[in-house]
């Protein structure tokens, strides 16, 4: 295989796939890019067996072929070369040669025949939506993905698509996020799936430009396509918990706070809180929230007040300060609304006004006060 292309075009294409390459693997071939040349079309593939990504670019092709490129060494070398035409050759013995303006480097590689079969994109109706909208939805819910490997369903993002809505849900048992977007760009069958969190993060990285992204839903995989780049991921098996059952429908105590003031107060309280429990205490009255924090082990304590608007019975409730801050970071409006039930039940956190066609709802569980 022989071809020539500019350093910038090669580096951009291969860098897109770099996050898929595992840093360590019992299968050394997975630490390589699969590179195939047909005419002027160069197809580059990376996989970790769960997620596969492919991108295409046009080059000056000289000799068709297929080879494995050692990912880390090849990318580092490309990064350090000047933006000039680079001649690349893959010999039959597996050696990869890069030549550019008198600079010549030769890299060892693996046998291309050992590379695993990469899944292909099934022909189904795609959902088209803006890259910015998908990136926003992923960023809003990713923080609440569980890291508990004993509950693998919670380590992914629940995704539901229908003719009217795309919905993502994440929860780790302490927090829950549900975000939906009303669209009119899907004509396929309604489907539910659990997408690995890593795949969602890579999908968000694809959404770095203007324009649309296509999402392809099937029973066994989800794929994302932006321009010449396609990512396909396996799904997490099993059933997602009935999240609707834990969202309270009768939280009648409505608390409205200035977002910046409340966020700053919680940040300060978090500094003084116990490093393990991160517990803070909110004493809520009609026009004031008193934030109290005490770390008996270290002998630290703090107290401050934030004005509020509150309709409901006075309440004394505890939260993990880190969890509160994670939730507040997702609010884009000047004020935040908390719909509360009792000091032991989940509270609903929402912006005062939803984005157009969007519905964002977050849940946070209280902690038992010491």
C-alpha positions in Angstrom: 0.0 0.0 0.0 1.3 3.4 -1.0 -0.2 6.9 -0.8 0.6 10.5 -0.2 -1.3 13.2 1.8 -0.7 16.4 3.8 0.4 16.1 7.4 -2.6 18.1 8.6 -5.2 16.0 6.8 -3.7 12.7 8.0 -3.3 13.9 11.6 -6.9 15.2 11.8 -8.3 12.0 10.5 -6.3 9.7 12.7 -6.7 11.9 15.8 -10.5 11.6 15.5 -10.2 7.9 16.2 -7.6 8.1 18.8 -10.0 7.9 21.8 -11.2 4.5 20.7 -7.7 2.9 20.8 -7.1 1.2 24.2 -3.9 2.2 26.0 -3.5 -1.4 27.1 -5.0 -4.6 25.7 -4.4 -8.4 25.8 -4.9 -8.1 22.0 -2.0 -6.0 20.6 -3.8 -5.6 17.3 -6.4 -3.4 19.0 -3.7 -0.8 19.7 -3.4 -0.2 15.9 -5.4 1.6 13.3 -6.7 -0.5 10.4 -5.9 1.4 7.2 -7.4 0.4 3.8 -6.7 2.2 0.5 -8.9 1.9 -2.6 -8.0 4.3 -5.4 -8.0 7.7 -3.7 -10.1 6.7 -0.8 -8.4 6.0 2.5 -10.5 4.3 5.2 -9.2 4.3 8.8 -10.8 2.1 11.5 -10.3 1.8 15.2 -12.0 -0.6 17.7 -11.9 -1.8 21.3 -14.4 -4.6 20.5 -17.2 -2.6 22.1 -17.0 0.6 20.1 -15.8 0.9 16.5 -15.1 4.1 14.6 -14.3 4.7 10.9 -13.4 7.8 9.0 -12.5 8.4 5.3 -10.3 10.9 3.6 -9.1 11.5 0.0 -5.4 10.9 -0.7 -3.1 10.6 -3.7 -3.3 6.8 -4.0 -0.4 4.9 -5.6 -1.0 1.3 -4.7 -4.1 -0.2 -3.0 -3.8 -2.3 0.1 -4.5 -2.9 3.8 -2.3 -2.6 6.8 -2.2 -1.9 10.6 -0.6 1.3 11.8 0.7 1.4 15.4 -1.6 4.0 16.9 0.5 5.7 19.5 3.8 5.9 17.7 2.2 6.8 14.4 0.1 9.7 15.9 3.0 11.1 17.9 5.2 11.0 14.8 2.5 12.7 12.7 2.1 15.4 15.3 5.8 16.3 15.2 6.2 16.4 11.4 5.7 19.7 9.6 2.6 20.3 7.5 4.0 19.1 4.2 3.1 16.2 1.9 3.9 12.8 3.6 4.5 9.7 1.6 3.3 6.5 3.5 4.1 3.0 2.5 3.1 -0.3 4.1 5.3 -3.2 3.0 4.3 -6.8 2.8 6.5 -7.5 5.9 4.3 -5.2 8.0 6.8 -2.3 8.2 5.2 1.2 7.9 7.4 3.9 6.3 6.8 7.7 6.5 8.8 10.0 4.3 8.6 13.8 4.3 11.2 16.3 3.0 14.2 14.1 3.7 12.8 12.8 7.0 12.3 9.0 7.0 10.9 6.8 9.7 10.1 3.1 9.8 7.7 1.6 12.2 7.0 -2.0 13.2 3.4 -3.3 13.0 1.1 -6.3 13.5 -0.2 -8.7 10.9 -3.3 -7.2 9.4 -5.0 -10.7 9.2 -5.2 -10.7 13.0 -7.5 -7.7 13.1 -11.0 -8.5 14.4 -14.0 -8.1 12.1 -15.6 -4.7 12.5 -19.4 -4.4 12.6 -21.1 -2.7 9.7 -23.7 0.0 9.8 -27.2 -1.5 9.4 -29.5 0.2 7.0 -32.2 1.8 9.1 -33.9 5.2 9.2 -31.6 7.7 10.9 -32.6 10.4 13.4 -31.2 13.8 12.3 -30.6 16.5 14.8 -28.1 19.3 15.3 -24.7 18.4 16.6 -25.0 21.1 19.3 -28.3 19.7 20.6 -26.9 16.2 21.0 -23.7 17.5 22.6 -25.8 19.5 25.0 -28.0 16.5 25.9 -25.0 14.3 26.6 -23.3 16.9 28.7 -26.4 17.5 30.8 -26.8 13.9 31.8 -23.3 12.4 31.8 -22.4 13.4 35.4 -25.1 11.1 36.9 -23.9 7.9 35.2 -23.1 5.2 37.8 -19.6 3.7 38.1 -20.9 0.6 40.0 -19.8 -2.3 37.8 -22.1 -4.6 39.9 -25.1 -2.8 38.3 -23.9 -2.6 34.6 -27.2 -1.2 33.3 -26.6 2.0 35.4 -23.1 2.5 33.9 -24.7 3.5 30.6 -27.1 6.1 29.3 -30.7 5.0 28.8 -31.8 6.2 25.3 -35.3 6.2 24.0 -36.2 7.3 20.5 -39.7 7.7 19.1 -41.3 9.7 16.3 -41.7 12.7 18.6 -38.9 12.6 21.2 -35.3 11.6 21.9 -34.8 11.0 25.6 -31.7 10.3 27.7 -31.8 9.2 31.4 -28.9 8.5 33.8 -28.8 7.7 37.5 -26.3 6.5 40.1 -28.9 6.1 42.8 -28.1 9.5 44.4 -29.0 11.6 41.4 -31.1 11.2 38.3 -31.3 13.2 35.1 -34.0 13.0 32.5 -33.6 15.1 29.4 -35.9 15.0 26.4 -35.9 16.8 23.0 -38.9 17.1 20.8 -37.9 16.6 17.2 -39.4 15.8 13.8 -36.5 14.1 12.2 -37.2 10.4 12.8 -39.4 7.9 10.9 -38.0 4.6 12.2 -39.4 2.3 14.9 -39.5 3.4 18.5 -36.6 1.8 20.5 -35.1 1.7 23.9 -31.5 1.0 24.6 -28.6 1.4 27.1 -25.6 3.1 25.5 -22.1 2.7 27.2 -21.0 6.0 28.7 -17.7 5.9 26.8 -19.6 5.7 23.5 -21.7 8.7 24.5 -18.6 10.7 25.4 -17.1 9.9 22.0 -20.3 10.8 20.3 -20.1 14.2 22.0 -16.6 14.6 20.7 -17.8 14.1 17.2 -20.2 17.0 17.6 -17.6 19.8 17.3 -18.9 21.5 14.2 -22.0 23.2 12.9 -24.5 21.0 11.1 -26.4 17.8 11.8 -25.5 14.4 13.2 -27.2 11.2 12.2 -28.1 8.5 14.8 -29.0 5.0 13.7 -30.9 2.8 16.2 -31.2 -1.0 16.1 -31.9 -3.7 18.7 -28.2 -4.5 19.1 -26.3 -1.3 18.3 -26.4 2.5 18.0 -24.4 4.4 15.4 -23.5 8.0 15.0 -22.4 9.6 11.7 -20.9 13.1 11.1 -19.6 13.7 7.6 -17.0 11.0 6.7 -16.9 9.6 10.3 -19.1 6.8 11.7 -19.1 5.3 15.2 -20.9 2.1 16.0 -21.3 0.8 19.6 -22.6 -2.3 21.1 -25.4 -1.8 23.7 -25.4 -2.8 27.4 -27.6 -5.8 27.9 -30.4 -5.9 30.4 -33.3 -3.7 31.4 -33.0 -0.2 32.7 -34.7 0.4 36.1 -38.2 1.9 36.1 -36.9 5.5 36.6 -40.4 7.0 36.2 -41.5 5.3 39.4 -38.9 7.2 41.5 -39.8 10.6 40.1 -42.2 12.2 42.7 -45.5 13.5 41.4 -46.6 15.3 44.6 -43.7 17.5 45.6 -45.7 20.6 46.6 -43.1 22.6 48.4 -41.6 25.0 45.8 -38.3 26.6 46.5 -36.8 29.3 44.0 -33.3 30.6 44.5 -30.9 32.8 42.7 -28.6 30.3 41.0 -25.3 32.2 41.4 -25.9 33.0 45.1 -27.0 29.5 46.0 -24.2 27.9 44.0 -21.5 30.1 45.6 -22.9 29.4 49.1 -22.9 25.7 48.6 -19.3 25.8 47.2 -18.1 27.6 50.3 -20.0 25.2 52.6 -18.5 22.2 50.7 -15.0 23.4 51.6 -15.8 23.1 55.3 -17.8 19.9 55.1 -16.7 16.4 56.1 -14.5 15.1 53.3 -16.3 11.7 53.2 -20.0 12.6 53.7 -19.9 16.2 52.2 -23.0 16.8 54.2 -24.6 20.2 54.4 -27.9 21.2 56.0 -30.6 23.5 54.6 -33.1 25.1 56.9 -35.8 26.5 54.6 -38.3 29.1 55.5 -40.6 31.5 53.5 -37.9 33.9 52.3 -34.6 32.4 53.6 -32.4 29.3 53.3 -29.9 28.9 56.0 -27.0 26.7 55.0 -25.2 25.0 57.9 -22.2 22.7 57.8 -20.2 21.0 60.5 -17.3 18.6 60.4 -17.0 17.2 64.0 -13.8 15.2 63.1 -11.9 18.2 62.0 -13.6 20.8 64.2 -14.8 22.9 61.3 -18.2 24.5 60.9 -20.0 27.2 58.9 -23.2 29.0 58.5 -24.7 31.5 55.9 -28.0 32.5 54.5 -29.4 32.9 51.0 -32.7 34.7 50.2 -35.3 32.7 48.5 -39.0 32.4 47.5 -40.6 29.4 49.2 -44.1 28.1 49.1 -44.5 25.3 51.6 -44.0 24.1 55.2 -40.6 25.0 56.8 -38.1 22.2 56.2 -34.8 21.0 57.6 -33.1 18.8 55.0 -29.6 17.4 54.3 -27.7 16.9 51.1 -24.3 15.9 49.8 -22.8 19.2 48.7 -20.9 17.7 45.8 -24.1 16.2 44.4 -25.9 19.5 44.8 -23.2 21.3 42.9 -23.2 18.8 40.1 -26.9 19.4 39.6 -26.7 23.1 39.8 -24.0 23.2 37.1 -26.6 22.0 34.6 -29.0 24.9 35.1 -28.7 27.7 32.5 -31.3 30.1 33.9 -30.7 32.8 36.4 -32.8 31.1 39.0 -33.2 27.4 40.0 -36.4 25.7 41.2 -36.5 22.8 43.7 -39.8 21.0 44.1 -39.5 19.3 47.5 -41.6 16.7 49.3 -40.3 15.7 52.7 -36.8 15.7 54.3 -36.4 12.0 53.3 -37.8 12.1 49.8 -36.2 13.0 46.4 -36.3 16.6 45.4 -36.8 17.7 41.8 -34.5 20.3 40.4 -35.4 22.3 37.2 -34.6 25.5 35.4 -37.2 28.3 35.7 -37.6 28.1 32.0 -36.9 25.2 29.6 -35.0 25.5 26.4 -37.1 25.4 23.2 -38.3 21.8 22.5 -36.4 20.5 25.6 -37.5 19.1 28.9 -34.8 18.8 31.6 -35.5 17.3 35.0 -33.1 16.3 37.7 -33.6 14.4 40.9 -31.4 14.5 44.0 -31.7 12.3 47.1 -31.4 13.9 50.6 -29.0 12.4 53.2 -30.0 11.6 56.8 -29.0 14.4 59.1 -26.5 13.5 61.8 
